[in-house]
Amino acid sequence: MSNEYEALARALLQSPQGAAVLKNFDKIQQLADKPESRNLMRLLSGKGGDALKRAAAAAAEGDKDVAMRLISGLLSTPEGTQLVKAITEIL
């Protein structure tokens, strides 16, 4: 399981978007400490966790379309939408 997350993280960090994340890591950490971010993490630890695992596996296998569809479903929640908006403002 951790290998799947590591593969997803590596893929992200090797992209231009990953470089932006690293550049703004302190701001993103502050965002992660907010209640809406914690709510999303609770969602991911439940049924959303399975979708995230499948997305990580698909990304590791090079199937970006499947990974994007699965992550899109998670981010379409109210918590996910708020988190994406906040991250977009930071980056």
C-alpha positions in Angstrom: 0.0 0.0 0.0 2.7 2.5 0.9 4.5 1.7 -2.4 1.3 2.8 -4.3 1.3 6.1 -2.4 5.0 6.5 -3.0 4.6 5.9 -6.7 1.8 8.5 -6.9 3.9 11.0 -4.9 7.0 10.5 -7.2 4.9 11.0 -10.3 3.5 14.2 -8.9 6.8 15.5 -7.7 8.4 15.0 -11.1 5.9 17.2 -12.8 5.9 21.0 -13.0 3.0 21.0 -10.6 5.1 19.1 -8.2 7.8 21.7 -8.3 5.2 24.3 -7.4 4.1 22.2 -4.5 7.6 22.0 -3.2 8.1 25.7 -3.6 5.0 26.5 -1.6 5.2 23.6 0.9 4.9 25.8 4.0 1.6 27.3 2.8 0.3 23.9 1.8 1.2 22.6 5.3 -0.9 25.4 6.8 -3.8 24.4 4.5 -3.5 20.8 5.6 -4.1 21.9 9.2 -7.4 23.5 8.4 -10.7 21.7 9.4 -11.9 21.2 5.9 -8.6 19.5 5.0 -9.0 17.2 8.0 -12.5 16.4 6.9 -11.2 15.3 3.5 -8.6 13.1 5.2 -11.3 11.5 7.2 -13.2 10.8 4.0 -10.1 9.3 2.4 -9.5 7.1 5.4 -13.0 5.6 4.8 -14.5 4.6 1.4 -12.4 7.2 -0.4 -9.2 5.4 0.6 -10.0 2.5 -1.8 -10.4 4.9 -4.7 -7.2 6.6 -3.8 -5.4 3.2 -3.7 -6.8 2.3 -7.1 -5.7 5.7 -8.5 -2.2 5.3 -7.2 -2.0 1.8 -8.7 -3.3 3.1 -12.1 -0.8 6.0 -12.0 2.1 3.6 -11.2 1.1 1.5 -14.2 1.0 4.5 -16.4 -2.8 4.7 -16.8 -3.3 8.4 -16.0 -6.9 8.5 -17.3 -8.1 6.0 -14.8 -6.1 7.7 -12.0 -7.6 11.1 -12.9 -11.2 9.7 -13.0 -10.8 8.2 -9.6 -9.2 11.2 -8.0 -11.8 13.5 -9.7 -14.5 11.6 -7.8 -12.8 12.3 -4.5 -12.3 15.9 -5.3 -15.9 16.4 -6.3 -16.9 16.2 -2.6 -17.5 19.6 -0.9 -14.3 19.1 1.1 -12.3 18.2 -2.0 -13.6 21.2 -3.8 -12.6 23.5 -1.0 -9.2 22.0 -0.8 -8.6 22.2 -4.5 -9.7 25.9 -4.5 -7.3 26.7 -1.6 -4.4 24.9 -3.3 -5.1 26.6 -6.6 -4.9 30.0 -4.8 -1.6 29.1 -3.2 0.0 27.8 -6.4 
